[in-house]
Amino acid sequence: MAVVLVRGTGDVASAVAALLCRAGHRVALHDDLKPSHTRRGMAFADALFHGSAELEGILAKRIRTLRDLPRMLRCGRALPVADGPFGAVVAKLRPHVLVDARMRKRAEPEVQRG
């Protein structure tokens, strides 16, 4: 069972996170504080706006602080959704797998390894 960090909370990232969760992996999501997603209601992005979101029977909840992240991941009742600085989230979580599912059409991705 791998610890997976999915970047993004849009429809594609949510589908990836749901699939990985159903496969038995421990999944957390990360996105910007106020992401611009057009398909709200169909993605875990609503957790950033409303505190929680449910998609296909999987619950996701926004974490209050980075200290909540490992505890929520171990608990497994809801996928933790973080919006803090990406480097701090990676350092706290130490994921085995990083999936960038932000669907950034023209933006050059920053270096994510290190």
C-alpha positions as a Markdown table, in Angstrom:
| # | Residue | x | y | z |
|---|---|---|---|---|
| 1 | Met | 0.0 | 0.0 | 0.0 |
| 2 | Ala | 1.7 | 3.2 | -1.2 |
| 3 | Val | 1.3 | 6.7 | 0.1 |
| 4 | Val | 0.3 | 8.8 | -3.0 |
| 5 | Leu | 0.1 | 12.6 | -3.3 |
| 6 | Val | -2.1 | 13.8 | -6.1 |
| 7 | Arg | -1.6 | 17.3 | -7.3 |
| 8 | Gly | -4.9 | 18.9 | -8.2 |
| 9 | Thr | -8.5 | 18.5 | -7.1 |
| 10 | Gly | -10.2 | 18.9 | -10.5 |
| 11 | Asp | -12.2 | 16.2 | -12.2 |
| 12 | Val | -9.1 | 14.4 | -13.6 |
| 13 | Ala | -7.2 | 14.5 | -10.3 |
| 14 | Ser | -10.3 | 13.4 | -8.4 |
| 15 | Ala | -10.8 | 10.4 | -10.8 |
| 16 | Val | -7.2 | 9.4 | -10.3 |
| 17 | Ala | -7.4 | 9.8 | -6.5 |
| 18 | Ala | -10.6 | 7.7 | -6.4 |
| 19 | Leu | -9.1 | 5.0 | -8.5 |
| 20 | Leu | -6.0 | 4.8 | -6.4 |
| 21 | Cys | -8.0 | 4.9 | -3.2 |
| 22 | Arg | -10.2 | 2.0 | -4.4 |
| 23 | Ala | -7.0 | 0.1 | -5.2 |
| 24 | Gly | -6.0 | 0.3 | -1.6 |
| 25 | His | -3.5 | 3.1 | -1.6 |
| 26 | Arg | -3.4 | 5.9 | 1.0 |
| 27 | Val | -4.1 | 9.0 | -1.0 |
| 28 | Ala | -3.9 | 12.7 | -0.2 |
| 29 | Leu | -4.6 | 15.7 | -2.6 |
| 30 | His | -3.0 | 19.1 | -2.9 |
| 31 | Asp | -4.1 | 22.2 | -4.7 |
| 32 | Asp | -3.9 | 25.9 | -4.6 |
| 33 | Leu | -6.0 | 27.7 | -2.0 |
| 34 | Lys | -8.6 | 28.9 | -4.5 |
| 35 | Pro | -8.3 | 26.7 | -7.6 |
| 36 | Ser | -10.2 | 27.6 | -10.7 |
| 37 | His | -12.1 | 24.5 | -11.6 |
| 38 | Thr | -15.1 | 24.6 | -14.0 |
| 39 | Arg | -16.6 | 21.3 | -12.9 |
| 40 | Arg | -17.3 | 21.9 | -9.3 |
| 41 | Gly | -19.7 | 19.4 | -7.8 |
| 42 | Met | -18.0 | 16.7 | -9.8 |
| 43 | Ala | -14.6 | 16.8 | -8.1 |
| 44 | Phe | -12.9 | 17.0 | -4.7 |
| 45 | Ala | -12.2 | 20.7 | -5.3 |
| 46 | Asp | -15.3 | 21.4 | -3.3 |
| 47 | Ala | -13.5 | 20.3 | -0.2 |
| 48 | Leu | -11.3 | 23.4 | -0.5 |
| 49 | Phe | -14.4 | 25.6 | -0.6 |
| 50 | His | -16.8 | 23.8 | 1.7 |
| 51 | Gly | -14.6 | 21.7 | 3.9 |
| 52 | Ser | -15.6 | 18.4 | 2.5 |
| 53 | Ala | -16.7 | 16.8 | -0.7 |
| 54 | Glu | -18.0 | 13.3 | -1.7 |
| 55 | Leu | -17.5 | 11.7 | -5.1 |
| 56 | Glu | -18.7 | 8.2 | -5.9 |
| 57 | Gly | -18.9 | 7.3 | -2.2 |
| 58 | Ile | -15.4 | 8.6 | -1.3 |
| 59 | Leu | -15.2 | 11.4 | 1.1 |
| 60 | Ala | -12.5 | 14.1 | 1.0 |
| 61 | Lys | -11.9 | 16.7 | 3.7 |
| 62 | Arg | -9.8 | 19.8 | 3.8 |
| 63 | Ile | -7.1 | 19.7 | 6.5 |
| 64 | Arg | -7.0 | 22.5 | 9.0 |
| 65 | Thr | -3.2 | 22.3 | 9.6 |
| 66 | Leu | -0.3 | 20.3 | 8.2 |
| 67 | Arg | -0.3 | 18.4 | 11.6 |
| 68 | Asp | -3.7 | 16.9 | 10.6 |
| 69 | Leu | -2.3 | 15.4 | 7.4 |
| 70 | Pro | -0.6 | 12.2 | 8.7 |
| 71 | Arg | -3.4 | 11.5 | 11.1 |
| 72 | Met | -6.1 | 11.8 | 8.5 |
| 73 | Leu | -4.1 | 9.6 | 6.1 |
| 74 | Arg | -3.8 | 6.9 | 8.7 |
| 75 | Cys | -7.4 | 7.1 | 9.7 |
| 76 | Gly | -8.6 | 6.4 | 6.2 |
| 77 | Arg | -12.2 | 7.7 | 6.6 |
| 78 | Ala | -11.6 | 10.6 | 4.2 |
| 79 | Leu | -9.0 | 11.7 | 1.7 |
| 80 | Pro | -7.1 | 14.6 | 3.2 |
| 81 | Val | -7.0 | 17.7 | 0.9 |
| 82 | Ala | -4.2 | 20.2 | 1.6 |
| 83 | Asp | -3.8 | 23.7 | 0.2 |
| 84 | Gly | -0.6 | 24.8 | 2.0 |
| 85 | Pro | 2.8 | 25.3 | 0.4 |
| 86 | Phe | 3.6 | 22.3 | -1.8 |
| 87 | Gly | 7.1 | 21.7 | -0.4 |
| 88 | Ala | 5.7 | 21.7 | 3.2 |
| 89 | Val | 3.0 | 19.1 | 2.3 |
| 90 | Val | 5.6 | 16.9 | 0.6 |
| 91 | Ala | 8.0 | 17.1 | 3.6 |
| 92 | Lys | 5.2 | 16.2 | 6.0 |
| 93 | Leu | 3.7 | 13.4 | 3.9 |
| 94 | Arg | 6.8 | 11.9 | 2.3 |
| 95 | Pro | 4.8 | 10.2 | -0.4 |
| 96 | His | 6.0 | 7.1 | -2.3 |
| 97 | Val | 4.3 | 8.4 | -5.5 |
| 98 | Leu | 3.5 | 11.9 | -6.8 |
| 99 | Val | 0.9 | 12.3 | -9.5 |
| 100 | Asp | 0.6 | 15.7 | -11.1 |
| 101 | Ala | -3.0 | 15.8 | -12.4 |
| 102 | Arg | -3.5 | 19.5 | -12.5 |
| 103 | Met | -4.1 | 19.6 | -16.3 |
| 104 | Arg | -2.2 | 22.7 | -16.9 |
| 105 | Lys | -2.4 | 23.2 | -20.7 |
| 106 | Arg | 0.4 | 25.6 | -21.5 |
| 107 | Ala | 2.1 | 26.2 | -18.1 |
| 108 | Glu | 5.6 | 24.7 | -17.9 |
| 109 | Pro | 5.7 | 22.5 | -14.8 |
| 110 | Glu | 8.1 | 23.4 | -12.0 |
| 111 | Val | 10.7 | 20.9 | -10.8 |
| 112 | Gln | 8.9 | 18.6 | -8.4 |
| 113 | Arg | 11.7 | 16.3 | -7.4 |
| 114 | Gly | 14.4 | 17.1 | -4.9 |
